[in-house]
Amino acid sequence: MENVSLRGVKVVDVHAHPFTESKSPESPVSFLRKLSLSVIPEMFSSLEGIEKHQPYPGSNMWIQILLRNMATYYSCEEDLTAIVNVRNQKAEDYPAYTKELFRDVNLVGAIMDFGYPQPPVDHAEFEGMTGARIWEISRIEPIMVSLATKNLNFDDFINQYRKRLQDDLKDDQVVGLKTIIAYRSGLEVFDMNKEDAEKDYEKFVRDERVPAKAFRDYCFHIAMEACTEADKFMHIHTGIGDGEVVMTKASPSFLLDTLRKEKYKDTKVHLVHGGYPWMEEAAFIVSILPNVYMDISLQNPFSGHGVERIISQVLELAPFDKVMYGSDAFTVPEMNWMGVKLFIDCFERVLNEWVKKDYMSSEKAKFIGEMILYRNFEKIYNITV
């Protein structure tokens, strides 16, 4: 029985964020901070008094796995200071180092959310730095914030907002829109109510961070309508993220009533982060709604060894052709690199277990691996890499 190997298979990352070139060397502490989902500066503050073999305070399995793999890649001691020193030397030519890491895992393309970081990274410069093909999703919240500063009445705001979305979707590099409504008012989206939305609009103008639920729900529906008209994807953040997410309303199950509406039966929807840690709910949704898809990002790579369990759980219900690879990498190229390495390592173990149990042939298992790494993206987004 031949083992299934996904080494060398090309990879497209369907959800990540661009990063900027670092102009100065990283310290061990600053590098750890860039690897963490935490936005709290105190998460990594000092490494004094660390004993040999002691995990760094605040670190987790994701950071452990990355540092071990970096030490192997660099052929250096598995010590944070040694790893960061070699890394700083290689990153003196940041574009060359980034391209090296992308080539090492055959990462040939990515859909990037240029809504983070702000101000936006230049698309052409980032594509040149990575050597990969880059597509964009246009995040609706920065557009809402920008228009809210113009002292518009509600109707004028909505008209300009709708036009901005339509104009963005005309760009060939833009494959869809994205919302982070899960961070502001949650995923339980109600029907459009203009009267309530107009009242909440006034609150939003005063403070862009307030829930302003009726207003945000109204803008969500307009974005869904724009994607339907343009035949492009609506990307919806689902599940956890950083500490601002509305945890009690972040499960993708809250979206089901909206996604089942007749008006959205042909709207292409992409559940970003696959609802983690509610990935079984996302898997169920994509198994019953033909126009909804999901990725395995954020939980890959940030759940570390849990990626193997997650892949298996997602594919308990989700059709093989509805799931795509992602990373949610956002600060340094090592995230993009490790995302692919960890995912492939875990996915190979899952696939080989299926072959061992005689659920399928090794040839079919490899094809399924290729589907999730790039084939599904090419078919779903109608783009050949």
C-alpha positions in Angstrom: 0.0 0.0 0.0 1.6 3.3 -1.2 1.7 6.1 1.3 -0.1 9.3 0.3 2.2 12.3 -0.1 1.2 15.9 -0.7 4.7 17.2 -0.8 5.3 19.4 -3.9 1.6 19.8 -4.6 0.9 23.5 -5.4 -1.0 25.4 -2.8 -3.5 28.3 -2.9 -4.3 30.0 0.4 -7.8 31.3 0.2 -7.6 33.5 3.3 -4.7 35.5 4.6 -3.5 39.1 5.2 -0.7 41.0 3.6 2.3 42.0 5.7 4.9 44.7 5.3 8.6 44.4 5.0 10.3 44.6 8.4 12.9 47.4 8.3 14.7 46.4 11.5 15.8 43.1 13.1 13.4 41.3 15.3 14.2 40.7 19.0 13.0 37.4 20.5 10.2 39.2 22.3 9.0 41.1 19.2 9.1 38.0 17.1 6.9 36.1 19.6 4.5 39.0 19.6 4.1 38.8 15.9 3.3 35.1 16.1 0.5 35.5 18.6 -3.2 36.1 18.0 -3.2 38.2 21.2 -3.3 42.0 20.7 -2.3 42.6 24.3 1.4 43.8 24.5 1.9 42.2 27.9 1.4 38.7 26.5 5.1 38.6 25.7 7.2 41.0 27.8 10.3 39.3 29.1 12.2 36.1 28.6 14.5 36.5 31.5 15.1 33.5 33.8 13.9 30.9 31.2 15.4 27.5 32.0 16.6 25.1 29.4 13.7 23.3 27.7 11.2 25.5 29.4 8.4 26.7 27.1 8.5 30.5 26.6 5.9 32.2 28.9 2.7 32.7 26.8 3.7 30.4 24.0 1.5 27.5 22.9 1.7 24.5 20.6 1.5 26.6 17.4 4.6 28.6 18.5 6.4 25.5 19.6 5.8 23.7 16.3 6.9 26.8 14.3 10.1 27.3 16.2 11.0 23.6 15.9 10.5 23.7 12.2 12.4 26.9 11.8 15.3 25.4 13.7 15.3 22.4 11.4 15.0 24.6 8.3 17.9 26.9 9.5 20.0 23.9 10.8 20.4 25.7 14.1 19.7 25.0 17.8 16.1 25.0 18.8 16.6 28.1 20.9 14.6 31.3 20.3 17.6 33.6 20.3 19.5 31.4 17.9 16.5 31.0 15.6 15.8 34.8 15.6 19.4 35.6 14.9 19.5 33.3 11.8 16.1 34.6 10.7 17.3 38.2 10.9 20.3 37.4 8.7 18.1 35.8 6.1 15.5 38.6 6.3 18.1 41.3 5.5 16.8 40.8 2.0 13.2 40.5 2.9 11.7 40.0 -0.5 14.2 37.2 -1.3 13.5 35.6 2.0 9.8 35.7 1.5 10.0 34.3 -1.9 12.3 31.5 -0.6 9.7 30.5 2.0 6.8 30.6 -0.4 8.7 28.5 -3.0 9.7 26.0 -0.3 6.1 25.0 0.2 4.9 25.7 -3.4 2.6 28.4 -2.2 1.7 29.9 -5.6 -1.3 32.1 -4.9 -3.5 33.6 -2.1 -6.6 35.6 -1.6 -5.7 38.4 0.7 -7.8 40.6 3.0 -6.2 44.0 2.5 -8.5 45.5 5.2 -5.8 44.5 7.7 -3.4 46.0 8.4 -4.3 49.7 8.0 -3.2 51.7 6.1 -3.6 49.1 3.3 -0.5 47.4 1.9 0.1 48.1 -1.8 -1.1 45.1 -3.8 1.6 45.2 -6.5 4.4 45.6 -4.0 3.2 42.7 -1.9 2.7 40.5 -5.0 6.2 41.3 -6.0 7.6 40.5 -2.6 6.0 37.1 -2.4 6.4 36.0 -6.0 2.9 34.5 -5.8 -0.4 35.5 -7.5 -2.5 37.7 -5.2 -6.2 38.3 -5.3 -8.2 40.6 -3.0 -11.4 40.7 -1.1 -12.8 44.1 -0.3 -13.7 44.5 3.3 -16.9 46.5 3.8 -16.3 47.9 7.2 -13.4 50.3 6.2 -15.7 51.6 3.4 -18.5 52.2 6.0 -16.1 54.0 8.3 -14.7 56.2 5.5 -18.2 57.3 4.3 -19.4 57.9 7.8 -16.8 60.8 8.1 -18.5 62.7 5.2 -21.5 64.0 7.2 -23.9 62.3 4.8 -27.6 61.7 5.5 -28.6 58.1 5.6 -29.9 57.8 2.1 -26.8 59.4 0.6 -24.6 57.2 2.7 -26.4 54.0 1.4 -26.2 55.2 -2.2 -22.5 55.9 -2.0 -21.8 52.7 0.0 -23.6 50.6 -2.6 -21.7 52.3 -5.5 -18.4 51.7 -3.7 -19.1 48.0 -3.4 -20.2 47.8 -7.0 -17.1 49.6 -8.2 -14.7 47.4 -6.1 -16.4 44.2 -7.5 -15.7 45.4 -11.0 -11.9 45.0 -10.4 -10.6 41.8 -11.9 -8.2 41.4 -8.9 -11.1 41.5 -6.4 -12.9 38.1 -6.0 -15.5 39.3 -3.5 -16.4 41.3 -0.5 -15.8 40.5 3.2 -17.5 41.5 6.4 -16.2 41.3 10.0 -19.7 41.9 11.4 -18.9 39.0 13.9 -16.6 41.5 15.6 -19.1 44.2 16.0 -22.7 42.9 16.4 -22.5 39.2 15.7 -23.7 36.8 13.0 -27.4 36.8 13.9 -28.4 39.0 11.0 -31.9 40.3 11.0 -34.0 41.4 8.0 -33.4 44.9 6.6 -35.3 47.6 8.6 -34.6 51.1 7.2 -36.1 53.0 10.1 -34.0 51.2 12.8 -30.9 51.2 10.5 -31.2 55.0 10.2 -31.3 55.5 13.9 -28.3 53.2 14.4 -26.5 55.1 11.6 -26.4 58.2 13.8 -24.7 56.1 16.6 -22.2 54.7 14.1 -21.3 58.1 12.9 -20.4 59.1 16.4 -18.5 55.9 17.2 -17.5 53.4 14.5 -17.0 50.6 17.1 -20.5 50.5 18.5 -22.7 47.5 17.7 -25.3 49.6 15.8 -26.9 46.3 14.9 -29.7 47.4 12.7 -27.3 49.6 10.6 -24.7 46.9 10.3 -27.3 44.3 9.3 -28.6 46.7 6.7 -25.1 47.1 5.2 -24.6 43.3 5.3 -27.6 42.7 3.2 -26.5 45.4 0.7 -23.1 43.6 0.4 -24.8 40.3 -0.2 -27.0 41.9 -2.9 -23.9 43.4 -4.6 -22.1 40.0 -4.6 -25.2 38.4 -6.1 -25.4 40.9 -8.9 -21.6 40.7 -9.6 -21.5 36.9 -9.3 -18.7 37.2 -6.8 -18.1 35.8 -3.3 -19.3 37.2 0.0 -16.6 36.3 2.6 -18.0 36.2 6.1 -15.7 36.0 9.2 -17.1 33.2 11.3 -15.9 31.8 14.7 -13.2 33.3 16.9 -10.5 35.9 16.0 -8.9 38.4 18.2 -10.3 39.4 21.6 -12.9 41.8 20.2 -15.1 39.1 18.6 -18.7 38.8 19.8 -18.2 35.2 21.1 -21.8 34.6 22.0 -22.9 35.3 18.4 -19.8 34.1 16.4 -21.0 30.6 15.5 -21.9 30.2 11.8 -25.2 28.6 12.9 -26.5 32.1 13.5 -26.2 32.7 9.7 -28.3 29.8 8.6 -31.6 31.6 8.5 -30.1 34.4 6.4 -28.3 32.0 4.0 -31.5 30.0 3.4 -33.4 33.0 2.2 -34.7 32.6 -1.4 -33.0 35.9 -2.4 -29.6 34.5 -1.6 -30.0 31.0 -3.0 -27.5 31.9 -5.8 -25.2 34.1 -3.7 -21.7 32.6 -3.5 -20.8 32.6 0.2 -17.4 31.8 1.7 -17.3 31.0 5.5 -13.9 32.4 6.5 -12.2 30.4 9.3 -14.8 27.6 8.9 -16.5 28.8 12.0 -13.7 27.5 14.4 -14.3 26.3 17.0 -17.8 25.5 15.7 -16.4 23.9 12.5 -18.9 21.1 12.5 -21.7 23.6 12.2 -19.9 25.2 9.2 -19.4 21.8 7.7 -23.1 21.1 8.1 -24.1 24.3 6.4 -21.9 23.7 3.4 -23.2 20.2 3.2 -26.8 21.4 2.8 -26.4 24.7 0.9 -24.9 24.3 -2.6 -23.8 27.9 -2.8 -21.8 28.0 0.5 -18.2 27.0 0.9 -15.7 27.1 3.8 -12.0 27.2 4.4 -9.8 25.8 7.2 -7.9 28.9 8.2 -7.0 30.4 11.6 -7.5 27.0 13.2 -4.7 26.2 10.8 -2.0 26.9 11.9 -2.9 28.4 15.2 -4.4 25.3 16.8 -1.0 23.5 16.3 -1.4 19.8 16.5 -5.2 20.2 16.6 -5.1 20.8 12.8 -5.2 17.0 12.3 -8.3 16.6 14.4 -10.0 19.6 12.7 -9.4 18.3 9.2 -10.9 15.0 10.2 -13.9 16.6 11.9 -14.6 19.0 9.0 -14.6 16.2 6.5 -17.0 14.1 8.6 -19.8 16.2 7.0 -18.4 18.7 4.5 -18.3 17.6 0.9 -14.7 17.3 -0.4 -15.4 19.9 -3.1 -16.7 22.5 -0.6 -13.5 22.9 1.6 -10.4 25.0 0.8 -7.0 25.5 2.4 -6.3 28.8 4.3 -4.0 30.2 6.9 -5.1 33.6 8.2 -1.4 34.5 8.2 -1.0 38.2 9.0 2.4 39.5 10.2 5.4 37.5 8.9 6.1 35.1 6.0 6.9 32.3 8.4 3.2 32.1 9.2 2.3 31.5 5.5 5.1 28.9 5.3 4.3 27.1 8.5 0.6 27.1 7.6 1.3 25.0 4.5 3.8 22.7 6.2 1.6 22.0 9.2 -1.6 21.5 7.1 0.1 19.1 4.8 1.7 17.1 7.6 -1.6 16.7 9.4 -3.6 16.1 6.2 -1.3 13.3 5.1 -1.8 11.5 8.4 -5.6 11.8 8.0 -5.5 10.6 4.4 -3.2 7.7 5.1 -5.4 6.6 8.0 -8.4 6.5 5.6 -6.4 4.4 3.1 -5.2 2.1 5.9 -8.9 1.5 6.9 -9.8 0.8 3.3 -12.1 3.8 3.0 -10.5 4.7 -0.3 -7.5 4.1 -2.6 -4.3 6.1 -2.1 -4.9 7.6 -5.6 -8.3 9.0 -4.5 -6.9 10.2 -1.2 -4.2 12.1 -3.0 -6.7 13.7 -5.3 -8.8 14.8 -2.3 -5.7 16.4 -0.9 -5.1 18.2 -4.1 -8.7 19.4 -4.2 -8.4 21.1 -0.8 -5.0 22.5 -1.5 -5.7 24.1 -4.9 -8.2 22.3 -7.2 -11.3 23.5 -5.3 -10.1 27.1 -5.4 -9.6 26.9 -9.2 -13.0 25.4 -9.8 -15.0 27.5 -7.3 -13.3 30.8 -8.2 -12.9 29.9 -11.9 -9.2 30.8 -11.8 -6.4 28.6 -13.0 -3.0 29.1 -11.2 
